[in-house]
Amino acid sequence: MIPYGHQSIDKKDISQVVKVLKSDWLTQGPKILEFERSLAKYCGAKYAVAVTNGTAALHLSYLAAGIGKGDKVITSPNTFVATTNMLLVLGAKPVFADIRLDTYNLDENKLAKLITRQTKAIVPVHFAGQACEMATIHKIAKKHKLMVIEDASHGLGGKYHGGKIGNCRYSDMAIFSFHPVKSITTGEGGAILTNNKKLYQRMLLLRTHGIITDNSNNKVMVELGYNYRLTDMQASLGTSQLKKVDGFVKQRQIIAKQYAQEFKNFKAITLPQQLAGNYSAWHLYVPLVKNSWLRDLLTAYLKKNGVGVNFHYPAVYSHPYYKTHGYGKIKLINEDRYHQTCLTLPCYPGLKTAQIKKIANLVKEFFS
Ligand SMILES: *Cc1c(COP(=O)(O)O)cnc(C)c1O
């Protein structure tokens, strides 16, 4: 079975992890700071906070942003549930903006009319690794005094108008996930990037139980916090992986071009687009099929023939939990069309040209 995504681990990665295993530090130690510094430097942001996973990164960033009970946060319905679950956990209410059908990202032109007095923040999700229209989103947020937190889980290694995704030029914070299918991996892992020292310090505090060392060198708890610490084994893997991220994303770019070439003049599916000014990290390659019936049949056909196609994502509001928690009636035209017709084809460094051809031929065969 060809999976839809897969990690790339080499001997160097392994030897870095083994080195840590033979050292005195296993939990958060010197490797964390090293990883955070390389990540911040790579992205062009001032600070990075490494945490246990992308979900924890979302939770900490929302806490640092002061999001709490009764606050509304505008985001995309085309995301992994973690983006909005961490809002629900805080008693905040996700408000879903419809998406664009060219990028499958939230439509920046539909934001303004969703803003009310309760709105606290906007959380753009860079779907499949292509940035949202951040300059416009930033302008709207500034006008209404809203925080902007980028869910950049898909975007490490991608660029937006020349700047790296994660540089926080148009946001207060950006979060990453290092789950094995993402641009780089630490097994489980995540990070928050920011240029704001106060937010940075607050996230460091909340990462370790809200405990500080006071003037008399006592450890005292001053805030209600968590244990969201990453291990040094994971951080050393992260630093090693980060050195290769440009190559990984380059390979994903090549795969996207190969698919586009294979499906040139093939009208049965609509291919994903990379807009001008963008360099997508191509976390996912998602064409659209004409209708949900054909999509489901094509999915079954490809799976039967050894291609691990996937579905990213069912609209967050279509999940049973959301349906029974206030989102039973929501209708967003583009999102509804998108999630009924989207299909994720395999895309990851290491996917061979022959495999891409096989996948493309199977799709063509299905429609012939
Ligand atoms: C992967 C992902 C997350 C969560 O990351 P974990 O590391 O799995 O907790 C959040 N948002 C999006 C869009 C993701 O793809």
The ligand as an ORCA input file, in Angstrom:
! r2SCAN-3c Opt
* xyz 0 1
  C      -1.480     17.867     12.687
  C      -2.364     19.032     12.928
  C      -2.638     19.550     14.208
  C      -2.296     18.851     15.482
  O      -1.040     18.419     15.605
  P      -0.662     17.196     16.567
  O       0.830     17.338     16.601
  O      -1.124     15.942     15.915
  O      -1.281     17.436     17.885
  C      -3.364     20.724     14.297
  N      -3.830     21.351     13.220
  C      -3.622     20.877     11.979
  C      -4.162     21.630     10.819
  C      -2.904     19.688     11.791
  O      -2.735     19.207     10.560
*
